[in-house]
């Protein structure tokens, strides 16, 4: 470290990961780039995670540990950002590992190109725990203006547009244009984060990392990309993402995501509304589908659906959503929304699906807090 200030800060949010976290941190420590600090935030773990982190920190001064009561991964990441000192910010998840070259290659790209943001490919570990699949970038994201970045990259994370839907009808997979908004596949300038007070939205349970990326992209003037995979991502069957998917938490998250998109759109001067117009409709329809499994009561579910459907952007999206009989179920669902309204459809679905509902806890373990995490596909 030059003058005691590290060049990079690596933030690791940790909750009950004693089995994996040492491998995650070790993958950073043994990398080719050494001028960094690791900020590991123990988010109220109830296993041996805190003790493992303290042991690692005792043996390497570059590792700092923060212990806090459970607040969720967004809260933990925000705590790490508050403590960070490095000029560049990285995030890694405690059950993943990174390439020995991740810091050196991405920081070099940032400095040589004088860019504010770098994104790279990654590898996804298959469920067998042995094989990896390369998750390549879907474009050559080397841009020198904010306008290019908003059009060519931010829009790929922000949501589905009507143009995406029309391409889907023509045979292009709906997800073909999307870039996953995981924060661990990126490097950020801390000065830009602090200048605009960018933090993770702790109201959001899923897809919060993509929203962080989108807000950051509003201020990026130049970006670069690395085609080489720099990160190894593992899907844990017992992890927070898998627990929250198809749960009451995911149902409630739809409204939180809508509000966050609208906030970011306002910051962008109202120029991003088209980028998520179709997502407004998809999210509402998915709420009805979730009633088959989520343990949400009549009053609470109806309140959330009514508030979502009453939003002016959502109402406009329902009226103008493009229809095609190539997707007849979708067409019928949207037409039903137009004719009968969300309240009637909610009542029908809630009644029909009542026998199938199962209880799914919301949060970590027995705690009642919502735990924000990344999600693979987004909203």
C-alpha positions as CSV (number, residue, x, y, z in Angstrom):
1,X,0.0,0.0,0.0
2,X,1.3,3.5,-0.9
3,X,1.2,5.7,2.2
4,X,-1.0,3.2,4.0
5,X,-4.0,3.8,1.6
6,X,-4.8,0.7,-0.5
7,X,-5.3,1.1,-4.2
8,X,-8.4,-1.2,-4.2
9,X,-11.1,-2.2,-1.7
10,X,-12.6,-5.7,-1.9
11,X,-16.0,-5.9,-0.1
12,X,-17.2,-9.4,1.1
13,X,-20.7,-9.6,2.7
14,X,-20.9,-12.7,4.9
15,X,-23.7,-14.5,6.5
16,X,-23.3,-18.1,7.7
17,X,-20.7,-19.1,5.2
18,X,-18.0,-20.6,7.4
19,X,-17.7,-23.5,4.9
20,X,-16.7,-21.3,2.0
21,X,-15.5,-17.9,3.0
22,X,-11.9,-18.8,3.6
23,X,-11.6,-20.0,0.0
24,X,-13.2,-16.8,-1.3
25,X,-10.8,-14.5,0.6
26,X,-7.8,-16.7,-0.1
27,X,-8.5,-16.3,-3.8
28,X,-8.0,-12.6,-3.5
29,X,-5.0,-12.8,-1.2
30,X,-3.0,-15.1,-3.5
31,X,-3.7,-12.9,-6.6
32,X,-1.0,-11.2,-8.6
33,X,-2.1,-7.7,-7.4
34,X,-1.3,-7.0,-3.8
35,X,-2.2,-3.4,-3.1
36,X,-5.6,-3.9,-1.7
37,X,-7.7,-4.2,1.5
38,X,-10.4,-6.7,2.1
39,X,-13.4,-5.6,4.1
40,X,-15.4,-8.6,5.3
41,X,-18.7,-7.7,6.9
42,X,-20.1,-10.4,9.2
43,X,-23.8,-9.8,8.9
44,X,-25.0,-11.3,12.1
45,X,-23.8,-14.9,11.3
46,X,-25.0,-17.6,13.7
47,X,-22.4,-20.2,12.7
48,X,-18.6,-19.9,12.9
49,X,-18.3,-17.3,10.1
50,X,-17.2,-14.5,12.5
51,X,-14.5,-16.6,14.1
52,X,-13.1,-17.7,10.7
53,X,-13.0,-14.0,9.5
54,X,-11.3,-12.9,12.7
55,X,-8.7,-15.7,12.4
56,X,-7.9,-14.6,8.8
57,X,-7.6,-11.0,9.8
58,X,-5.2,-11.8,12.6
59,X,-2.9,-13.4,10.1
60,X,-3.1,-10.7,7.3
61,X,-3.3,-7.0,8.0
62,X,-5.0,-6.4,4.7
63,X,-8.1,-8.1,5.9
64,X,-10.5,-6.0,8.1
65,X,-13.6,-7.5,9.7
66,X,-16.8,-5.6,10.6
67,X,-19.3,-7.4,12.8
68,X,-22.9,-6.2,12.7
69,X,-26.4,-7.4,13.5
70,X,-28.2,-9.1,10.5
71,X,-29.4,-6.5,8.0
72,X,-29.1,-8.3,4.6
73,X,-26.5,-8.4,1.9
74,X,-27.3,-4.8,0.7
75,X,-26.8,-3.5,4.3
76,X,-23.6,-5.4,4.5
77,X,-22.3,-4.1,1.2
78,X,-23.2,-0.6,2.2
79,X,-21.3,-1.0,5.5
80,X,-18.3,-2.1,3.4
81,X,-18.6,0.9,1.1
82,X,-18.7,3.2,4.2
83,X,-15.5,1.7,5.4
84,X,-13.7,1.5,2.0
85,X,-10.5,3.5,1.4
86,X,-9.3,2.2,-2.0
87,X,-9.6,4.1,-5.2
88,X,-11.2,1.1,-6.9
89,X,-14.0,-1.0,-5.5
90,X,-14.7,-4.7,-6.0
91,X,-17.3,-7.0,-4.6
92,X,-17.0,-10.7,-4.1
93,X,-19.6,-13.1,-2.6
94,X,-18.3,-15.4,0.2
95,X,-19.1,-18.7,-1.6
96,X,-17.3,-17.8,-4.8
97,X,-13.7,-17.3,-5.9
98,X,-12.0,-14.9,-8.3
99,X,-9.2,-15.3,-10.8
100,X,-5.6,-14.5,-9.6
101,X,-5.6,-11.8,-12.3
102,X,-9.0,-10.2,-11.6
103,X,-7.7,-7.2,-9.7
104,X,-4.5,-6.7,-11.8
105,X,-6.2,-7.1,-15.2
106,X,-9.3,-5.0,-14.5
107,X,-7.4,-2.2,-12.7
108,X,-4.9,-2.0,-15.5
109,X,-7.8,-1.7,-18.0
110,X,-9.3,1.1,-15.9
111,X,-6.1,3.0,-15.8
112,X,-4.9,2.5,-19.3
113,X,-8.3,3.4,-20.8
114,X,-9.0,6.1,-18.2
115,X,-12.5,4.6,-17.7
116,X,-14.9,4.7,-14.8
117,X,-16.2,1.1,-15.1
118,X,-15.0,-2.3,-16.3
119,X,-17.1,-5.4,-16.7
120,X,-15.8,-8.9,-17.4
121,X,-17.0,-12.4,-18.3
122,X,-17.3,-15.1,-15.6
123,X,-17.6,-18.8,-15.1
124,X,-20.6,-20.4,-13.5
125,X,-20.0,-23.6,-11.5
126,X,-22.6,-26.2,-12.3
127,X,-24.7,-27.9,-9.7
128,X,-22.3,-31.0,-9.6
129,X,-19.7,-28.7,-8.1
130,X,-17.0,-29.7,-10.6
131,X,-17.8,-28.4,-14.1
132,X,-17.9,-24.7,-15.2
133,X,-19.8,-22.9,-17.9
134,X,-18.4,-19.8,-19.5
135,X,-20.8,-16.8,-19.3
136,X,-19.5,-14.5,-22.0
137,X,-20.4,-10.9,-22.4
138,X,-23.1,-10.2,-25.0
139,X,-21.3,-7.2,-26.5
140,X,-18.1,-5.3,-26.9
141,X,-18.7,-2.7,-24.3
142,X,-16.0,-0.1,-25.0
143,X,-17.7,3.3,-24.9
144,X,-16.4,6.8,-24.5
145,X,-19.6,8.7,-23.7
146,X,-22.4,8.5,-21.2
147,X,-25.0,8.5,-24.0
148,X,-23.4,5.4,-25.6
149,X,-23.3,3.7,-22.2
150,X,-26.9,4.3,-21.4
151,X,-28.1,3.1,-24.8
152,X,-25.7,0.2,-25.3
153,X,-25.2,-1.2,-21.8
154,X,-27.4,0.3,-19.0
155,X,-30.6,-0.6,-21.0
156,X,-29.5,-4.2,-21.1
157,X,-29.7,-4.4,-17.2
158,X,-32.6,-2.1,-16.5
159,X,-35.5,-4.1,-17.8
160,X,-37.5,-5.4,-20.8
161,X,-38.7,-2.9,-23.4
162,X,-41.5,-3.3,-25.9
163,X,-38.8,-3.6,-28.6
164,X,-37.4,-6.6,-26.7
165,X,-40.9,-8.1,-26.7
166,X,-41.4,-7.6,-30.5
167,X,-38.0,-9.3,-31.1
168,X,-39.1,-12.1,-28.9
169,X,-42.3,-12.5,-31.0
170,X,-40.0,-12.7,-34.1
171,X,-38.0,-15.5,-32.6
172,X,-35.2,-13.9,-30.6
173,X,-35.1,-15.3,-27.0
174,X,-36.3,-12.7,-24.6
175,X,-33.2,-12.8,-22.4
176,X,-30.8,-12.6,-25.4
177,X,-30.1,-8.9,-25.0
178,X,-29.8,-8.9,-21.2
179,X,-26.6,-8.5,-19.2
180,X,-26.7,-9.8,-15.7
181,X,-26.2,-7.0,-13.2
182,X,-24.0,-8.9,-10.7
183,X,-21.7,-6.4,-8.9
184,X,-19.0,-9.1,-8.5
185,X,-18.3,-9.0,-12.3
186,X,-17.4,-5.3,-12.3
187,X,-14.9,-2.8,-10.9
188,X,-15.9,0.7,-9.8
189,X,-14.3,4.0,-9.0
190,X,-15.0,4.8,-5.4
191,X,-14.7,8.6,-6.0
192,X,-17.7,8.3,-8.4
193,X,-19.7,6.3,-5.9
194,X,-19.1,8.8,-3.2
195,X,-19.6,11.9,-5.4
196,X,-23.2,10.7,-6.1
197,X,-23.8,8.9,-2.8
198,X,-24.6,5.6,-4.6
199,X,-25.6,2.8,-2.3
200,X,-27.5,-0.5,-2.4
201,X,-31.3,0.0,-1.9
202,X,-32.0,-2.0,1.3
203,X,-35.7,-2.2,0.5
204,X,-35.0,-4.5,-2.4
205,X,-34.8,-8.2,-1.8
206,X,-33.8,-9.5,-5.2
207,X,-32.1,-7.7,-8.2
208,X,-30.7,-5.0,-6.0
209,X,-27.2,-5.3,-7.5
210,X,-28.4,-4.6,-11.0
211,X,-30.1,-1.4,-9.7
212,X,-26.8,-0.4,-8.0
213,X,-25.1,-0.9,-11.4
214,X,-27.8,1.1,-13.3
215,X,-27.6,4.0,-10.9
216,X,-23.8,4.1,-11.1
217,X,-24.0,4.0,-15.0
218,X,-25.8,7.3,-15.0
219,X,-22.5,9.0,-14.2
220,X,-20.0,6.8,-16.1
221,X,-18.3,8.7,-18.9
222,X,-16.2,5.8,-20.3
223,X,-16.3,2.0,-19.8
224,X,-14.3,-1.0,-20.8
225,X,-14.8,-4.8,-20.9
226,X,-12.7,-7.9,-20.6
227,X,-13.8,-11.0,-22.5
228,X,-11.7,-13.3,-20.2
229,X,-13.6,-14.8,-17.3
230,X,-12.3,-13.3,-14.1
231,X,-14.7,-14.8,-11.5
232,X,-16.1,-18.2,-10.6
233,X,-19.7,-18.1,-9.5
234,X,-21.3,-21.0,-7.6
235,X,-25.1,-21.4,-7.2
236,X,-25.7,-22.8,-3.8
237,X,-29.0,-24.9,-3.6
238,X,-29.4,-23.9,0.0
239,X,-28.3,-20.3,-0.5
240,X,-30.3,-17.1,0.0
241,X,-31.2,-16.7,-3.7
242,X,-32.8,-20.1,-3.9
243,X,-34.7,-19.6,-0.6
244,X,-36.1,-16.3,-1.8
245,X,-37.1,-17.3,-5.3
246,X,-40.9,-18.1,-5.5
247,X,-41.4,-16.8,-2.0
248,X,-43.5,-14.1,-0.3
249,X,-40.3,-12.0,-0.4
250,X,-40.2,-12.1,-4.2
251,X,-43.9,-11.1,-4.5
252,X,-43.3,-8.0,-2.3
253,X,-40.1,-7.2,-4.2
254,X,-41.9,-6.4,-7.4
255,X,-43.3,-3.1,-6.0
256,X,-39.9,-2.2,-4.5
257,X,-38.2,-2.7,-7.9
258,X,-40.8,-0.6,-9.7
259,X,-40.2,2.3,-7.2
260,X,-36.4,2.0,-7.6
261,X,-36.6,2.0,-11.4
262,X,-38.7,5.1,-11.2
263,X,-36.2,6.8,-8.9
264,X,-33.3,6.0,-11.3
265,X,-35.4,7.1,-14.3
266,X,-36.1,10.5,-12.6
267,X,-32.3,10.9,-12.0
268,X,-31.9,10.2,-15.7
269,X,-34.3,12.9,-16.6
270,X,-37.1,10.6,-17.5
271,X,-35.2,9.1,-20.5
272,X,-35.2,5.4,-19.3
273,X,-39.0,4.7,-19.1
274,X,-39.1,2.8,-22.4
275,X,-36.3,0.4,-21.2
276,X,-38.5,-1.2,-18.6
277,X,-42.1,-0.7,-19.9
278,X,-42.6,-4.4,-20.6
279,X,-41.1,-5.3,-17.3
280,X,-44.0,-3.5,-15.6
281,X,-46.4,-5.9,-17.2
282,X,-44.3,-9.0,-16.7
283,X,-43.9,-8.3,-13.0
284,X,-47.6,-7.8,-12.5
285,X,-48.4,-11.0,-14.3
286,X,-45.8,-12.9,-12.3
287,X,-47.4,-11.7,-9.1
288,X,-50.5,-13.6,-10.1
289,X,-48.5,-16.7,-10.9
290,X,-46.7,-16.5,-7.5
291,X,-50.0,-16.8,-5.7
292,X,-49.7,-20.5,-6.3
293,X,-46.8,-20.8,-3.9
294,X,-46.3,-17.7,-1.8
295,X,-47.7,-17.6,1.7
296,X,-49.2,-14.2,1.4
297,X,-52.6,-13.3,2.8
298,X,-55.6,-11.8,1.0
299,X,-55.3,-8.3,2.3
300,X,-51.6,-7.9,2.0
301,X,-51.4,-9.3,-1.5
302,X,-54.3,-7.4,-2.7
303,X,-52.8,-4.1,-1.3
304,X,-49.5,-4.7,-3.1
305,X,-51.2,-5.7,-6.4
306,X,-53.6,-2.7,-6.3
307,X,-50.8,-0.2,-5.6
308,X,-48.7,-1.7,-8.4
309,X,-51.5,-1.8,-10.9
310,X,-52.6,1.8,-10.0
311,X,-49.3,3.3,-10.9
312,X,-49.6,5.5,-14.0
313,X,-46.6,3.9,-15.8
314,X,-48.0,0.4,-15.2
315,X,-51.4,1.4,-16.5
316,X,-49.9,2.9,-19.6
317,X,-47.8,-0.2,-20.1
318,X,-50.8,-2.5,-19.9
319,X,-52.7,-0.4,-22.4
320,X,-49.8,-0.3,-24.9
321,X,-48.2,-3.7,-24.4
322,X,-47.7,-5.2,-27.9
323,X,-49.7,-8.5,-28.4
324,X,-49.1,-11.4,-30.6
325,X,-50.9,-14.7,-31.0
326,X,-47.4,-16.3,-31.2
327,X,-47.6,-16.0,-27.4
328,X,-51.3,-16.7,-26.8
329,X,-51.2,-17.1,-23.1
330,X,-49.4,-13.8,-22.6
331,X,-51.9,-12.1,-25.0
332,X,-54.9,-13.4,-23.2
333,X,-53.4,-12.4,-19.8
334,X,-52.8,-8.9,-20.9
335,X,-56.2,-8.6,-22.5
336,X,-57.8,-9.9,-19.3
337,X,-55.9,-7.1,-17.4
338,X,-57.3,-4.5,-19.8
339,X,-60.9,-5.8,-19.6
340,X,-61.3,-6.9,-15.9
341,X,-58.5,-5.1,-14.1
342,X,-55.9,-6.4,-11.7
343,X,-58.2,-6.6,-8.7
344,X,-60.5,-9.1,-10.3
345,X,-57.7,-11.2,-11.6
346,X,-56.0,-11.2,-8.2
347,X,-59.2,-12.4,-6.5
348,X,-59.6,-15.3,-9.1
349,X,-56.0,-16.4,-8.8
350,X,-55.9,-16.2,-5.0
351,X,-59.0,-18.4,-4.8
352,X,-57.9,-20.9,-7.4
353,X,-54.4,-21.3,-6.0
354,X,-55.3,-21.4,-2.3
355,X,-54.9,-25.2,-2.0
356,X,-51.4,-25.2,-3.5
357,X,-49.8,-22.5,-1.3
358,X,-46.8,-23.5,0.8
359,X,-45.0,-21.7,3.6
360,X,-41.7,-20.1,2.7
361,X,-39.8,-18.1,5.2
362,X,-38.6,-14.7,4.3
363,X,-35.1,-13.9,5.4
364,X,-32.1,-15.7,6.8
365,X,-32.8,-18.7,8.9
366,X,-35.4,-18.0,11.6
367,X,-35.0,-14.2,11.3
368,X,-37.8,-12.1,9.8
369,X,-35.6,-9.6,8.0
370,X,-35.7,-9.6,4.2
371,X,-32.3,-10.5,2.8
372,X,-31.4,-8.7,-0.4
373,X,-29.4,-10.9,-2.8
374,X,-28.6,-11.1,-6.5
375,X,-30.9,-13.0,-8.8
376,X,-30.0,-14.6,-12.0
377,X,-32.5,-13.2,-14.4
378,X,-33.9,-10.1,-12.9
379,X,-37.3,-8.6,-13.3
